[in-house]
Amino acid sequence: MLEPTNQAKRKQITALRKAGLSYAEIGRRLGFSKERVRQIDKKIPGPKKPAPEFDTLLMPRNVARLLGIHVNTVRRWADRGFLKAYNIGPRGDRRFRQRDIESLLVAKSSASKR
């Protein structure tokens, strides 16, 4: 079901379409792209935002503490692909998913039990 604001937009778009305006002209008047005007006109819902993935991101120093290694070793392992790192923010700061580190710890403990 369309939200009330979308219903009002749709009525306005429908009226402008009946007046002979193109999607591009309507979009310029209303501040939308012509594709979004077409979607509202055809009752196509807008793009869905992906569900946020709730996973704790760890800084290199936290990973080093968990693994019992130096922070430079964490960075080196990330550079070599041994640890999966994610770059965040405009500076490209490295972060590591906690579940990746936990799976590494589980693998390490199972290998040491052999």
GROMACS elastic network, one bead per residue, 0.5 to 0.9 nm:
[ bonds ]
;  ai    aj funct       b0    kb
    2     5     6  0.79924   500
    2     6     6  0.58082   500
    2     7     6  0.60731   500
    2    43     6  0.78686   500
    2    45     6  0.81936   500
    3     6     6  0.51416   500
    3     7     6  0.62320   500
    3     8     6  0.87815   500
    4     8     6  0.63347   500
    4     9     6  0.86431   500
    5     8     6  0.51710   500
    5     9     6  0.62348   500
    5    10     6  0.85570   500
    6    10     6  0.59197   500
    6    11     6  0.85431   500
    6    40     6  0.73880   500
    7    11     6  0.62089   500
    7    12     6  0.85969   500
    7    40     6  0.87200   500
    8    11     6  0.51572   500
    8    12     6  0.62471   500
    8    13     6  0.86086   500
    9    12     6  0.50655   500
    9    13     6  0.60549   500
    9    14     6  0.84757   500
    9    30     6  0.88883   500
    9    37     6  0.89831   500
    9    40     6  0.76331   500
    9    41     6  0.87609   500
   10    14     6  0.59493   500
   10    15     6  0.85057   500
   10    37     6  0.84460   500
   10    40     6  0.58896   500
   10    41     6  0.57944   500
   10    42     6  0.88390   500
   10    43     6  0.81796   500
   11    14     6  0.50480   500
   11    15     6  0.61517   500
   11    16     6  0.86149   500
   11    41     6  0.85342   500
   12    15     6  0.51890   500
   12    16     6  0.62708   500
   12    17     6  0.86378   500
   13    16     6  0.50858   500
   13    17     6  0.60478   500
   13    18     6  0.85984   500
   13    23     6  0.85883   500
   13    26     6  0.69688   500
   13    30     6  0.88637   500
   13    37     6  0.72181   500
   13    38     6  0.88862   500
   13    40     6  0.79342   500
   13    41     6  0.65223   500
   14    17     6  0.50446   500
   14    18     6  0.62055   500
   14    19     6  0.86327   500
   14    41     6  0.66421   500
   15    18     6  0.51640   500
   15    19     6  0.63445   500
   15    20     6  0.89454   500
   16    20     6  0.66269   500
   16    21     6  0.58256   500
   16    22     6  0.83517   500
   16    26     6  0.69092   500
   17    20     6  0.51246   500
   17    21     6  0.51780   500
   17    22     6  0.66724   500
   17    23     6  0.76942   500
   17    26     6  0.79310   500
   17    41     6  0.89171   500
   18    21     6  0.74407   500
   21    24     6  0.80867   500
   21    25     6  0.59944   500
   21    26     6  0.63910   500
   22    25     6  0.52010   500
   22    26     6  0.62274   500
   22    27     6  0.84857   500
   22    34     6  0.83721   500
   23    26     6  0.51088   500
   23    27     6  0.59485   500
   23    28     6  0.86202   500
   23    33     6  0.82188   500
   23    35     6  0.74553   500
   23    36     6  0.87525   500
   23    37     6  0.60046   500
   23    38     6  0.63418   500
   24    28     6  0.62530   500
   24    29     6  0.87390   500
   24    32     6  0.86560   500
   24    33     6  0.70373   500
   24    35     6  0.81586   500
   24    37     6  0.80310   500
   25    28     6  0.51943   500
   25    29     6  0.63817   500
   25    30     6  0.87485   500
   25    34     6  0.77559   500
   26    29     6  0.51233   500
   26    30     6  0.61183   500
   26    31     6  0.82221   500
   26    32     6  0.79278   500
   26    33     6  0.87325   500
   26    34     6  0.72951   500
   26    37     6  0.71900   500
   27    30     6  0.51994   500
   27    31     6  0.54704   500
   27    33     6  0.51905   500
   27    34     6  0.50673   500
   27    35     6  0.83638   500
   27    36     6  0.78963   500
   27    37     6  0.60724   500
   28    31     6  0.53006   500
   28    32     6  0.65324   500
   28    33     6  0.74150   500
   28    34     6  0.79809   500
   29    32     6  0.79811   500
   30    33     6  0.88460   500
   30    37     6  0.88282   500
   32    35     6  0.80464   500
   32    36     6  0.61878   500
   32    37     6  0.64244   500
   33    36     6  0.52580   500
   33    37     6  0.63654   500
   33    38     6  0.87250   500
   34    37     6  0.50408   500
   34    38     6  0.62449   500
   34    39     6  0.86673   500
   35    38     6  0.50586   500
   35    39     6  0.62082   500
   35    40     6  0.87148   500
   36    40     6  0.61449   500
   36    41     6  0.84343   500
   36    44     6  0.88548   500
   36    46     6  0.75398   500
   37    40     6  0.51994   500
   37    41     6  0.60640   500
   37    42     6  0.85813   500
   38    42     6  0.60545   500
   38    43     6  0.83823   500
   38    44     6  0.81938   500
   39    42     6  0.51369   500
   39    43     6  0.58473   500
   39    45     6  0.68189   500
   39    46     6  0.72637   500
   40    44     6  0.59506   500
   40    45     6  0.72574   500
   40    46     6  0.81079   500
   41    44     6  0.76743   500
   42    45     6  0.89468   500
   45    48     6  0.81982   500
   48    51     6  0.87846   500
   49    52     6  0.84615   500
   50    53     6  0.85530   500
   55    97     6  0.66156   500
   55    98     6  0.70310   500
   55    99     6  0.76080   500
   56    96     6  0.82788   500
   56    97     6  0.59604   500
   56    98     6  0.55427   500
   56    99     6  0.79066   500
   57    86     6  0.88361   500
   57    95     6  0.56872   500
   57    96     6  0.53143   500
   57    98     6  0.59368   500
   58    61     6  0.80628   500
   58    62     6  0.59679   500
   58    63     6  0.64522   500
   58    94     6  0.86371   500
   58    95     6  0.53685   500
   58    97     6  0.61318   500
   58    98     6  0.62362   500
   59    62     6  0.53220   500
   59    63     6  0.64637   500
   59    64     6  0.87623   500
   59    93     6  0.86441   500
   59    94     6  0.68277   500
   59    95     6  0.51090   500
   59    96     6  0.64999   500
   60    63     6  0.50825   500
   60    64     6  0.61197   500
   60    65     6  0.86308   500
   60    71     6  0.60172   500
   60    72     6  0.84590   500
   60    74     6  0.63158   500
   60    75     6  0.70663   500
   60    94     6  0.70611   500
   60    95     6  0.66417   500
   60    96     6  0.72791   500
   61    64     6  0.50091   500
   61    65     6  0.62229   500
   61    66     6  0.87125   500
   61    70     6  0.80583   500
   61    71     6  0.54506   500
   61    72     6  0.89617   500
   61    74     6  0.81654   500
   62    65     6  0.50748   500
   62    66     6  0.62534   500
   62    67     6  0.86560   500
   62    71     6  0.84681   500
   63    66     6  0.50812   500
   63    67     6  0.60958   500
   63    68     6  0.82759   500
   63    69     6  0.83576   500
   63    71     6  0.77027   500
   63    74     6  0.71237   500
   63    96     6  0.75671   500
   63    98     6  0.83975   500
   63   101     6  0.73014   500
   64    67     6  0.52230   500
   64    68     6  0.56775   500
   64    70     6  0.55810   500
   64    71     6  0.51132   500
   64    72     6  0.84545   500
   64    73     6  0.77925   500
   64    74     6  0.61568   500
   65    68     6  0.51079   500
   65    69     6  0.66364   500
   65    70     6  0.78325   500
   65    71     6  0.81152   500
   66    69     6  0.79958   500
   66   101     6  0.82945   500
   66   105     6  0.87338   500
   67    70     6  0.87113   500
   67    74     6  0.89054   500
   67   101     6  0.82606   500
   67   105     6  0.74945   500
   69    72     6  0.84173   500
   69    73     6  0.65563   500
   69    74     6  0.73595   500
   70    73     6  0.52705   500
   70    74     6  0.67423   500
   71    74     6  0.50587   500
   71    75     6  0.64814   500
   71    76     6  0.87192   500
   72    75     6  0.50289   500
   72    76     6  0.60997   500
   72    77     6  0.85448   500
   73    77     6  0.60244   500
   73    78     6  0.84648   500
   74    77     6  0.51713   500
   74    78     6  0.61788   500
   74    79     6  0.86621   500
   74    83     6  0.76833   500
   75    78     6  0.50567   500
   75    79     6  0.61875   500
   75    80     6  0.86915   500
   75    83     6  0.86726   500
   75    85     6  0.89124   500
   75    94     6  0.85349   500
   76    79     6  0.50332   500
   76    80     6  0.62517   500
   76    81     6  0.86121   500
   76    82     6  0.86412   500
   76    83     6  0.89801   500
   77    80     6  0.50999   500
   77    81     6  0.60850   500
   77    82     6  0.50137   500
   77    83     6  0.56424   500
   77    84     6  0.86576   500
   78    81     6  0.50473   500
   78    82     6  0.58060   500
   78    84     6  0.60580   500
   78    85     6  0.58914   500
   78    94     6  0.89038   500
   79    82     6  0.77347   500
   79    83     6  0.80275   500
   79    84     6  0.88977   500
   79    85     6  0.84342   500
   80    83     6  0.77649   500
   81    84     6  0.61999   500
   81    85     6  0.81900   500
   83    96     6  0.79564   500
   83   100     6  0.79434   500
   83   101     6  0.80033   500
   83   104     6  0.86863   500
   84    95     6  0.88304   500
   84    96     6  0.66445   500
   84    97     6  0.79567   500
   84   100     6  0.74362   500
   84   101     6  0.89490   500
   85    94     6  0.59875   500
   85    95     6  0.56641   500
   85    96     6  0.50587   500
   85    97     6  0.76767   500
   86    92     6  0.83512   500
   86    93     6  0.79347   500
   86    94     6  0.55571   500
   86    95     6  0.51594   500
   86    96     6  0.61381   500
   86    97     6  0.80418   500
   87    90     6  0.88734   500
   87    91     6  0.82768   500
   87    93     6  0.52157   500
   87    95     6  0.62901   500
   87    96     6  0.88875   500
   88    91     6  0.73142   500
   88    93     6  0.52790   500
   88    94     6  0.64861   500
   88    95     6  0.71217   500
   89    92     6  0.53496   500
   89    93     6  0.63934   500
   90    93     6  0.79085   500
   96    99     6  0.86741   500
   96   100     6  0.73081   500
   96   101     6  0.74589   500
   97   100     6  0.53318   500
   97   101     6  0.66319   500
   97   102     6  0.87817   500
   98   101     6  0.51699   500
   98   102     6  0.61047   500
   98   103     6  0.86144   500
   99   103     6  0.60552   500
   99   104     6  0.85082   500
  100   103     6  0.52100   500
  100   104     6  0.62779   500
  100   105     6  0.87425   500
  101   105     6  0.62348   500
  101   106     6  0.86665   500
  102   106     6  0.61905   500
  102   107     6  0.85983   500
  103   107     6  0.61259   500
  103   108     6  0.84790   500
  104   107     6  0.50890   500
  104   108     6  0.60503   500
  104   109     6  0.85968   500
  105   109     6  0.60883   500
  105   110     6  0.85572   500
  106   109     6  0.51627   500
  106   110     6  0.61420   500
  106   111     6  0.85391   500
  107   110     6  0.51992   500
  107   111     6  0.61109   500
  107   112     6  0.86500   500
  108   111     6  0.51677   500
  108   112     6  0.62446   500
  108   113     6  0.88127   500
  109   112     6  0.51462   500
  109   113     6  0.63760   500
  110   113     6  0.52354   500
  110   114     6  0.69051   500
  111   114     6  0.55933   500
